[in-house]
């Protein structure tokens, strides 16, 4: 009888070992599944965020082109005012068109960069194309706004083009530099 109980005990031990190994494997699969679910959720969130960002900035190229139209309309209004053109209805029509275009751009999240004249040059907002030697203002001060700059939802899409003040070169410094 002892011989009959011995194989049965071995069989129970084998079954318990198999059960234990299957539990570990099951826990491993469950852990992997949880990681995969978390990865999938992160991927969905990232994809949604990327898609939103693409939708947000997909209009950037056309808006940049429209800013050139705004510049041309502003120039037309300015020249008409300077020349005291008598075709007032035409000027009024251009001003109305400009006003509507600005409103559309504003609805799309476009804002104009504040006039930087008299302020310190900021390379993240301004693009210097000219420098003028001046003693009466601090170096790096914006002297003139040449073309307006714009921001689309916090991103500079066109920097303001400016003229910046620089310190005059002293004649004594030049001779010292040559030596």
C-alpha positions in Angstrom: 0.0 0.0 0.0 2.8 2.3 0.6 3.8 1.9 -3.0 0.4 3.1 -4.1 0.5 6.3 -2.0 4.0 7.2 -3.2 3.1 7.7 -6.9 0.0 9.6 -5.9 2.1 11.9 -3.7 4.5 12.5 -6.6 1.6 13.2 -8.9 0.1 15.8 -6.4 3.5 17.4 -6.1 3.9 17.6 -9.9 0.4 19.0 -10.2 1.2 21.6 -7.5 4.4 22.5 -9.3 2.6 22.8 -12.6 -0.1 25.0 -10.9 2.6 27.2 -9.4 4.4 27.6 -12.7 1.1 28.4 -14.4 0.3 31.0 -11.8 3.6 32.7 -12.3 3.1 32.6 -16.1 -0.4 34.0 -15.7 0.9 36.8 -13.5 3.6 37.6 -16.0 1.0 37.8 -18.8 -1.1 40.0 -16.7 1.8 42.3 -16.0 2.7 42.5 -19.7 -1.0 43.2 -20.5 -1.1 46.1 -18.1 2.1 47.5 -19.6 0.7 47.2 -23.1 -2.6 48.8 -22.0 -0.6 51.7 -20.5 1.5 52.0 -23.7 -1.6 52.0 -25.8 -3.2 54.7 -23.7 0.0 56.8 -23.9 0.1 56.3 -27.6 -3.6 57.4 -28.0 -2.9 60.5 -25.9 0.2 61.4 -27.8 -1.5 60.8 -31.2 -4.5 63.0 -30.1 -2.0 65.7 -28.9 0.0 65.5 -32.2 -3.2 65.6 -34.3 -4.4 68.6 -32.3 -1.1 70.4 -32.8 -1.2 69.6 -36.6 -4.7 71.1 -36.8 -3.6 74.0 -34.7 -0.7 75.0 -37.0 -1.9 73.6 -40.4 -3.0 77.1 -41.3 0.4 78.6 -40.7 1.6 78.6 -44.3 -1.6 80.3 -45.6 -1.6 82.8 -42.8 2.0 83.7 -43.5 1.0 84.4 -47.1 -2.0 86.5 -46.0 0.4 88.6 -43.8 2.0 89.8 -47.1 -1.4 90.8 -48.3 -2.0 92.7 -45.0 1.4 94.5 -45.6 0.3 95.5 -49.1 -3.1 96.8 -48.0 -1.5 98.8 -45.2 1.0 100.3 -47.6 -1.8 101.2 -50.0 -3.7 103.0 -47.1 -0.5 104.7 -46.0 0.3 105.9 -49.5 -3.2 107.1 -50.1 -3.1 109.1 -46.8 0.2 110.6 -47.7 -0.8 111.6 -51.2 -4.1 112.9 -50.0 -5.8 110.9 -52.8 -9.3 112.1 -53.6 -10.6 108.6 -54.4 -11.9 108.3 -50.9 -14.4 105.4 -51.7 -11.5 103.3 -52.9 -9.4 104.1 -49.8 -12.5 103.3 -47.7 -12.9 99.9 -49.5 -9.2 99.0 -48.9 -9.5 99.9 -45.2 -12.6 97.8 -44.9 -10.9 94.9 -46.6 -7.9 95.3 -44.3 -10.1 95.4 -41.2 -11.9 92.2 -42.2 -8.6 90.4 -43.0 -7.2 91.4 -39.6 -10.3 90.1 -37.9 -10.0 86.7 -39.7 -6.4 86.5 -38.7 -7.2 87.3 -35.2 -9.9 84.6 -35.1 -7.2 82.1 -36.2 -5.0 83.1 -33.3 -2.7 85.6 -35.0 -1.5 88.6 -33.0 0.8 91.4 -34.0 4.0 91.8 -32.1 4.0 95.1 -30.3 5.9 98.0 -31.9 9.4 97.5 -30.5 10.7 101.1 -31.2 12.6 102.3 -28.1 12.7 98.8 -26.6 15.7 96.5 -26.3 16.3 94.2 -29.3 14.9 90.7 -28.7 16.2 88.1 -31.2 13.3 85.8 -30.5 10.9 88.5 -31.7 13.0 90.7 -33.9 15.2 90.4 -37.0 17.7 93.2 -37.3 18.5 94.2 -40.9 20.1 97.5 -40.3 22.2 99.2 -37.6 22.8 102.9 -37.0 25.5 104.4 -34.9 23.9 106.5 -32.2 25.3 108.0 -29.0 22.0 109.2 -27.6 20.5 105.8 -27.1 21.7 102.6 -25.5 23.3 100.0 -27.8 20.8 97.3 -28.8 17.8 99.6 -28.7 15.3 99.2 -31.6 15.3 102.5 -33.6 12.7 101.7 -36.2 10.2 99.0 -37.1 10.6 98.2 -40.8 8.1 95.4 -41.1 5.6 94.2 -38.5 6.0 90.8 -36.9 3.3 88.3 -36.0 2.7 85.5 -33.6 0.4 82.5 -34.2 -0.8 81.0 -30.9 2.3 81.7 -29.1 4.7 80.9 -31.9 6.5 83.6 -33.8 5.6 83.0 -37.5 7.2 86.2 -38.7 9.7 88.3 -36.7 9.5 92.0 -36.7 12.2 93.5 -39.0 14.0 96.3 -37.2 16.8 98.8 -37.3 19.0 98.7 -34.2 21.3 101.2 -32.5 25.0 100.5 -32.1 27.7 102.4 -30.4 29.8 104.7 -32.6 33.2 103.5 -33.4 35.8 105.8 -31.7 38.8 106.9 -33.8 41.0 106.3 -30.8 39.8 102.7 -30.6 40.6 102.2 -34.3 44.2 103.3 -33.8 44.5 101.0 -30.7 43.1 98.1 -32.7 45.7 98.6 -35.4 48.6 98.6 -33.0 
